Amino acid sequence: MTYVITRSCCNDATCVTVCPVNCIHPTPDEPDYATAEMLYIDPDTCIDCGACVDVCPVEAISPDFDLTGNAKRYLDINARYFRDPAHQDYPETQYQKRKPAVEVSEAEPLRIAIVGSGPAACYAAEEVLSRKGLQAEVHMFERLPTPWGLVRHGVAPDHQDTKEITRQFTGTARRKNLDLHLNVDIGEHLSHDELLAHHHAVLYAVGAAADRSLGVPGEELPGSHSATEFVAWYNGHPDFADRTFDLSGERAVIVGNGNVALDVARILASDVDRLARTDIADHALEALAASNISEVLVLGRRGPAQAAFTTPELLGLADTGDFDVVVDPADAALDPVSAAALSRHDIGVLKTEVLAELARQPPGRGDKRVELRFLTSPVEILGDDRVRGIRVVRNALADSSGRLVAQPTGDVTELNCGLVLCSIGYRGRPLPGLPFDAGKGTLPNHRGRVVDPATGDPLAGVYTAGWIKRGPSGVIGTNKKCAEDTVQALLDDYEAGRLKSPEHDAEALRTLLTERRPEALDYAAWEAIDRHEKKTAKPQRRPRVKLTSSTDLLAVAAGDRETTR
């Protein structure tokens, strides 16, 4: 028997640190880690000890005999990774996360402000508070009344296994030296300079909440939206709960084919009874129950081998069972340009193989379908008063200096549709009082130290982690190493005496926060909200029923404070 990592892998590498035979790769110190779709277990090296299963935060690891349906494909996917010559001859020594003890002469605790409460923020807090030899206090600030960032408001509601990572974040939030300040907007209620005056350092982990636009005529029409808005809407984000989406047409078009695009397609086409067993927002569930959409087209500008979605997400889409997944056999074929550029071990080849299998499947799962189209780009969104259709052009791949690019052929088609969702990537937003790299949509930084873009010099005491540091890349667990690297830079500066001592103490911070934001919530308030949502969901056999307005969230927090830390 061997153990197998499956589609819900979060890439946080907790499993790597406990494996006694170093059979899980890529490890965080190996080159492929930053770009890998998931982690993989070498079936020839695994000794069936089960240590990885015990620590996996999202229950993504299973024994080979427990796999069913499309999950059986992961036997080959894990083994295939190690058949690549580039992934052989790994050292036999076990990878160990190196966390040297901090050595400082100062008696006062290191006080850090972390702005954000999503994965990167929580991983950074845990790295600080678990470091040997370090006395530290962390104050975590979140603009919304609820924590966990994109895990709560970005992960699809039918991916409850992925959301299990919040159990780990809860452990961090309960640490005695962490104060959680919810419903506090840095830049409005407290300034960046005020944070610095109360802390040795400020670490920004605010994610990338904005979206990239298509830049085509008609994009401003009603019925044309960003996938970011749609995801936030069906996940109950308070800022998007009152949005409306026209689901009266029979066809929706999603431009872009990353993992978010597949999430959106799956939610639009899924059986509502199945979604009703998730934590999808009630307003979204009601709207989807009345939806007329029966066909979702997902458009990718390049070929199947270059698709932005990961193989696990593709298999998850195919395994949903509520709808047909349709691929034109000609679209699924590996084109000559890609074939010449890819090795047989490339992940793009595997994607093409899976798509070819889908292309051969007969229809018949239901009355809805998700069609994946490739080498297709939007030219114009059509309509006068609202979206009526979309004009697209067929592309061809060309090799440009070793990079495959999509070039329009002039073959233009018009498709009728009533809804267009743009899903071509997230980007960060400027933060008050901080420099911003508008081209990358990130805070300009060098290994997590925020820098002055004019000189390249680090700004004393200012750091960043997560998507606002590196751009929207990777999955939840990718933020762990990203945050650890930033924290190491921060601690190096602390040990070297480069951090200025705070002008004011923690009590002064709490007093200022009470004056500026009396509606701020603490961890006990979040526990009250959490209990309420789960209690409300229990009769419906759902994981939780989300409160989606700030007013309701604050009311529940104020009315149920019996649990304290």
Buried (B, 14 or more C-beta within 10 A) or exposed (E): EBBBBBBBBBBBBBBBBBBEBBBBBBBBEBEBBBEBBBBBBBBEBBEEBEBBBEBBBBEBBBEBEEBEEBBEBBBBBBBBBBEBEEBEEBEEEBBEBEBEEBEBEEEEBBBBBBBBBBBBBBBBBBBBBEBEEBBBBBBBBBBBBBBBBBBBBBBBBBBBBBBBBBEBBBEBBEBEBBBBBBBBBBBEBBBBEBBBBBBBBBBBBBBBBBBBEBEBEBBEBEBBBBBBBBBBBBBBBBBBBEBEBBBEBBBBBBBBBBBBBBBBBBBBBBBBEEBBBBBBBBBBBEBBEEBEBBBBBBBBBBBBBBBBBBBBBBBBBBBBEBBBBBBEEEBBBBBEBBBEBBEEBBBBBBBBBBBBBBBEEEEEBEEBBBBBBBBBBBBBBBBEEEBBBBBBBBBBBEEEEEEBBBEBEEEEEEBEBBBBBBBBBBBBEBBEBBBBBEEEBBBBBEEBBBBEEEEEEBBBBBBBBBBBBBBBEBBBBBBBBBBBBBBBBBBEBBBEEBBEEBEBEBEEBBEBBEEBBEEBBBBBBBBBBBBBBBEBBEEEEBBBBBBBEBEBBBBBBEEBEEEEE
